[in-house]
Amino acid sequence: MPNMTSPVQRLFNTCKEVFAACGPGIVPPPGDVERVKAALDDMRPEDVGLNPDTPYFRIMAAERSPIIAHLCLHECDKFSIVIFCLPASSAIPLHNHPGMTVFSKLLFGTMHIKSYDWMVDNPQIQPCGVRMAKVKVNSEFTAPCETSILYPANGGNMHCLNAVTACAVLDVLGPPYSDPEGRHCTYYRDLPFTSFSVDGASSSVPEEEREDYAWLQEREMPEDFTVVGFPYRGPIITTND
């Protein structure tokens, strides 16, 4: 008899198994990482009830940047499955994922992603509160494309997303953000590497590579960044809790 389990149910089942023994800063074993990635690689917009004509992409905040829709498919203390719907020209500003392994699947559209990892070899902290980071990704992606993965200490843990066209991104976060547990979402400004002259840092980076580095400075959440939660209306996920 054919397997009638929906793709989103298979994704949930896989995540439940993979993240059961994980926690903050604990990356699943490579084989389990591949299991989650494979489940996401097969996902299509229709598997979660979306298409580019969904009304989320036409919603605008009066005299502000486009509203970004957030759909929560599932959240528990081990992992969350969410979708971000970004209208064209909208952006999710540079932010981090503390202690988290995050899988991101672009369901449709074209998106520019720029991501950074902290430079552990040059962990200078400046009086003005900046810290050196290296660019991991600075590219446009167009669906269909492979799932991207970031890790607690590498893979582009800090990133910003800019929608070139209307986009939808399906994310799995393990574990999810949690203010009570100290996993806050921190926002950053990225400042050119040449903005500061630091003993050791400047001499360790060849001039031709300096565009691959930046100084990140913590900031408040930008006022023009608006995310609104909407109910998920795609195929039902059975949790069996």
C-alpha positions as CSV (number, residue, x, y, z in Angstrom):
1,M,0.0,0.0,0.0
2,P,1.5,3.4,-1.0
3,N,2.7,5.8,1.7
4,M,0.1,8.5,2.0
5,T,2.0,10.6,4.6
6,S,2.2,14.2,3.4
7,P,5.6,15.8,2.8
8,V,5.1,18.2,5.7
9,Q,4.2,15.4,8.0
10,R,7.3,13.5,6.9
11,L,9.3,16.6,7.7
12,F,7.8,16.9,11.1
13,N,8.4,13.2,11.9
14,T,12.0,13.5,10.8
15,C,12.6,16.6,12.9
16,K,11.0,15.0,15.9
17,E,13.4,12.0,15.7
18,V,16.5,14.0,14.9
19,F,16.2,16.7,17.5
20,A,14.9,14.5,20.3
21,A,18.4,14.2,21.8
22,C,19.7,17.6,20.9
23,G,19.8,20.9,22.7
24,P,21.4,24.4,22.5
25,G,24.8,24.2,20.7
26,I,24.4,20.5,20.0
27,V,24.5,19.8,16.2
28,P,22.8,16.6,15.1
29,P,25.1,13.9,13.8
30,P,25.9,14.3,10.0
31,G,23.5,11.5,9.0
32,D,20.7,13.1,10.8
33,V,21.5,16.5,9.3
34,E,21.3,14.9,5.9
35,R,17.9,13.4,6.8
36,V,16.4,16.8,7.6
37,K,18.0,18.3,4.5
38,A,16.6,15.6,2.3
39,A,13.1,16.1,3.7
40,L,13.3,19.8,3.0
41,D,14.9,19.4,-0.4
42,D,11.8,17.6,-1.6
43,M,9.4,20.3,-0.3
44,R,7.4,22.4,-2.8
45,P,5.2,25.4,-2.2
46,E,2.0,23.4,-2.6
47,D,3.1,21.0,0.1
48,V,2.5,23.8,2.6
49,G,-0.4,25.4,0.9
50,L,1.4,28.4,-0.7
51,N,1.9,29.9,-4.1
52,P,3.2,33.3,-5.3
53,D,-0.4,34.7,-5.5
54,T,-1.0,34.1,-1.8
55,P,-2.4,37.4,-0.3
56,Y,0.5,37.6,2.2
57,F,2.7,39.0,-0.6
58,R,0.3,41.9,-1.3
59,I,0.0,43.1,2.3
60,M,1.7,46.4,3.0
61,A,2.1,48.4,6.2
62,A,0.9,52.0,5.7
63,E,3.9,54.2,4.9
64,R,6.3,51.5,5.9
65,S,8.3,48.7,4.4
66,P,6.3,45.6,3.3
67,I,5.0,43.4,6.0
68,I,6.6,40.0,6.3
69,A,4.2,37.2,7.1
70,H,5.3,34.5,9.6
71,L,3.5,31.2,9.7
72,C,4.2,28.7,12.5
73,L,3.7,25.1,11.5
74,H,5.0,23.7,14.8
75,E,7.0,24.8,17.8
76,C,8.2,22.9,20.8
77,D,11.2,23.2,23.1
78,K,13.3,21.0,20.7
79,F,12.6,22.5,17.3
80,S,10.3,24.7,15.3
81,I,9.0,24.7,11.7
82,V,8.1,28.1,10.3
83,I,7.6,29.9,7.0
84,F,8.5,33.5,6.2
85,C,6.7,35.1,3.3
86,L,8.6,38.1,2.0
87,P,7.1,40.5,-0.6
88,A,9.4,41.8,-3.3
89,S,12.0,44.3,-2.0
90,S,11.4,43.4,1.6
91,A,14.2,42.3,3.9
92,I,14.9,40.4,7.1
93,P,17.8,42.4,8.7
94,L,21.1,40.9,9.8
95,H,20.5,38.7,12.9
96,N,21.9,35.7,14.7
97,H,20.8,32.2,15.7
98,P,22.5,31.5,19.1
99,G,23.2,27.8,19.8
100,M,21.0,26.8,16.9
101,T,21.2,24.6,13.8
102,V,18.9,26.1,11.1
103,F,17.8,24.5,7.8
104,S,16.3,26.9,5.2
105,K,14.5,25.9,2.1
106,L,13.6,28.6,-0.5
107,L,10.2,27.4,-1.8
108,F,9.9,30.0,-4.5
109,G,11.3,33.3,-5.7
110,T,14.7,34.9,-5.8
111,M,16.5,36.0,-2.6
112,H,19.8,37.6,-1.9
113,I,21.5,36.2,1.2
114,K,24.5,37.6,3.0
115,S,25.8,35.7,6.0
116,Y,28.7,35.9,8.4
117,D,30.6,33.8,11.0
118,W,32.5,35.2,13.9
119,M,36.3,35.3,13.5
120,V,37.5,33.2,16.4
121,D,41.1,33.8,15.6
122,N,40.7,37.5,15.9
123,P,38.0,38.0,18.6
124,Q,38.7,41.6,19.2
125,I,35.9,43.6,20.8
126,Q,36.2,47.3,20.2
127,P,35.3,50.1,22.6
128,C,32.3,50.9,20.4
129,G,31.1,47.2,20.7
130,V,32.0,45.8,17.3
131,R,33.3,42.4,16.6
132,M,35.1,41.0,13.5
133,A,33.3,38.6,11.2
134,K,33.9,36.9,7.9
135,V,31.5,36.7,5.0
136,K,30.3,33.2,4.4
137,V,27.7,33.7,1.7
138,N,27.0,36.8,-0.5
139,S,24.8,35.5,-3.3
140,E,21.4,35.4,-5.0
141,F,19.4,32.2,-4.9
142,T,16.5,31.2,-7.1
143,A,14.1,28.4,-6.3
144,P,14.3,25.5,-6.8
145,C,17.6,25.2,-5.0
146,E,19.1,23.0,-2.3
147,T,18.4,23.5,1.4
148,S,21.0,25.7,3.2
149,I,22.2,24.9,6.7
150,L,23.8,27.1,9.3
151,Y,25.3,25.9,12.6
152,P,25.9,27.4,16.0
153,A,29.5,28.4,15.2
154,N,29.7,28.3,11.4
155,G,27.9,28.0,8.1
156,G,26.8,31.7,8.3
157,N,25.1,31.9,11.7
158,M,24.4,35.6,11.2
159,H,22.5,36.4,8.0
160,C,20.3,39.0,6.3
161,L,17.7,38.1,3.6
162,N,16.6,40.4,0.8
163,A,13.7,39.5,-1.4
164,V,14.5,40.2,-5.0
165,T,11.1,38.9,-5.9
166,A,8.3,37.6,-3.7
167,C,9.7,34.7,-1.8
168,A,8.7,32.0,0.7
169,V,11.3,30.4,3.0
170,L,10.6,27.2,5.0
171,D,12.9,27.1,8.1
172,V,13.6,24.4,10.7
173,L,15.3,25.7,13.8
174,G,16.7,23.4,16.4
175,P,16.2,24.5,19.1
176,P,14.0,27.6,18.5
177,Y,14.6,31.0,19.9
178,S,13.8,31.3,23.6
179,D,14.1,34.4,25.7
180,P,13.8,32.5,29.0
181,E,16.6,30.2,28.0
182,G,18.8,33.0,26.7
183,R,18.4,32.4,23.0
184,H,17.6,36.0,22.0
185,C,17.5,37.2,18.4
186,T,20.2,39.9,18.2
187,Y,20.3,42.3,15.3
188,Y,23.5,43.8,13.8
189,R,24.8,46.5,11.6
190,D,27.6,45.3,9.3
191,L,30.4,47.9,9.0
192,P,33.2,47.8,6.4
193,F,36.4,46.2,7.5
194,T,38.3,49.4,6.8
195,S,36.0,51.3,9.2
196,F,38.4,50.4,12.1
197,S,42.2,50.0,12.4
198,V,43.0,47.3,15.0
199,D,46.4,46.0,15.9
200,G,46.7,42.4,14.7
201,A,43.4,42.3,12.7
202,S,44.4,44.7,9.9
203,S,47.8,43.1,9.4
204,S,46.3,39.6,9.4
205,V,44.0,40.2,6.5
206,P,45.5,40.8,3.1
207,E,44.2,44.0,1.4
208,E,42.7,42.1,-1.5
209,E,40.6,40.0,0.9
210,R,39.2,42.8,3.1
211,E,35.9,42.9,1.3
212,D,35.3,39.4,2.8
213,Y,35.4,40.8,6.3
214,A,33.3,43.2,8.3
215,W,32.7,44.5,11.8
216,L,29.3,43.7,13.3
217,Q,27.7,46.0,15.8
218,E,24.7,45.1,17.9
219,R,21.6,47.2,17.3
220,E,17.9,47.4,18.2
221,M,15.5,45.7,15.9
222,P,15.0,48.2,13.0
223,E,11.8,50.2,13.2
224,D,10.9,49.5,9.6
225,F,11.1,45.7,10.1
226,T,7.5,44.4,10.5
227,V,6.7,40.7,10.9
228,V,3.1,39.7,11.5
229,G,1.9,36.2,12.4
230,F,-0.7,34.5,10.3
231,P,-2.4,31.1,10.7
232,Y,-0.9,28.2,8.8
233,R,-3.5,26.8,6.4
234,G,-1.6,24.1,4.7
235,P,-1.8,20.3,5.3
236,I,-2.4,19.3,8.9
237,I,0.5,18.1,11.0
238,T,-0.3,15.3,13.5
239,T,2.0,15.6,16.5
240,N,0.8,12.6,18.5
241,D,1.8,14.3,21.7
